[in-house]
C-alpha cells in the first residue's frame, strides 16, 4: 500500500440473509444486523458512538434508529442519496474518527420491498413518494425508471458500438458468482426466479425486452434485505478479533443533466480519481471491484469511468469472462452475485462494502486468491438524469 497511513477500518460486517421475509420489518432487520455486525467485530451496542442511517426504515432518519437500538451517539449522519449513501457514510465516519469525535461507527440498512409488495414508482423522477424538481418536464413524457437507464444504454450503443451481447456479459458473470453463494441461490428461489442456474449471453439477449436495449436479465432483482457495517478507529482495530479492512481512500461527486453533458459519463469519473489518488493506488492494482449493478449498463459505465478501461471500450473489456473471480486480466466483479443475481432491496451500497471486506478477509464464496485491494462504488438515484457517486478503496495489511 503506497497511500497515506489509514486512520479507520471496517471491523465488523453482517448481511441479513432473507430476500423475501415477512417476519421482520425494516427496523427489526436493521437491529438484528447491527447486533450481528458488532458481534463480528467483537463489540456491542454500548461501544457505538457514531450512527449513520439513510432513513429508509423510519420517518425521522437516525433519531428513530437510535431510539430503537437504545443508542446515544455523539455523531449522527443521515445522508440519503440512494444506493451510494453508504459509501458516503464510510467517508463521513472516517472524518469523524480522524477528528476524534468517534471511535466506533455503525452503518445499518433494512428494506422490505418484496414482502411488503412495494410498487416501484412508475416515473423515474419519483422517489420515496416525493416529486422531483424536474418532474414537470420529465414525467409527462413517460420516463420510467428502466427507460432512464435504457437512455444511457442506447446512447452507449450509438456512440461506441456497444452490443446487447456485451452488456449481457455482466449479467452472466454475476450469475456465475451467485452460483457459489448460498445466500444468493436461496434468494433467487425465494423471489420466484424459475431458472436459478448459470445463464448465457443468449439467455440474456433472448429474455423479454423491458426498455430497448435492456432485457429482463439486464435488470436487477427486487428483494428484501439489510445489513450492517462497523467502522472503527485505528487504535481499536488492532485489538479486535478479525483482520480489519482499512479504508484507504474515498471520493464523492454529483451528476445531473446539462446542455453539454454526455449521459454515458457518470459521477464516478470524478469520484473515482479522488479515491484512488487519496489511497495511492491505481485501477490496475485492484483485485476486486464491487460496483453498483442496478442494470448492466450501470456497471459497464462505472468500469469505464473508474478507469478500468477507456471510455467507450467497456463492451470489449467485459467480454470472455474477464471479470470472473478466477479469470486473469481484470478485477473480479461483484463476487456475491450483485444486484443482478443476489439481492437488491433498493439501496445496495452497503452490500458492496460487505462483500469487499469478505474478499479482503478471505471469506468470500468466490474468493480471489490473495485479494489485497478492493473498490466499492455506489451509484445513487438515477444514472440517466441525476445521481451521486461514492467510491471507497479498501485494503488489507
Buried (B, 14 or more C-beta within 10 A) or exposed (E): BEBEEBBBBBBBBBBBBBBBBEEBBBBBBBBBBBBBBBBBBBBEBEBBBBBBBBBBBBEEBBBBBBEBBEBEBEBBBBBBBBBBBBBBBBBBBBBBBEEEBBBBBBBBBBBBBBBEEBEEBEBBBBBEEEEBEBBEEBBEEEBBBBBBBBBBBBBBBEEBEBBBBBBBBBBBBBBBBBBBBEBBBBBBEBBEEEEBEEBEBEBBBEBEBBBEBBBEBBBBBBBBBBBBBBBBBBEBBEEBEBBBBBBBBBBBBBBBEEEEEEBBBBBBBBBBBBBBBBBBBEBEBBBBBBBBBBBBBBBBBBBBBBBBBEBBBBBBBBEEBBBBBEEEEBBBBBBBBBBBBBBBBBBBBBBBBBBBBBBBBEEBBBBBEEBBBBBBBBBBBBBBBBBBBBBBBBBBE
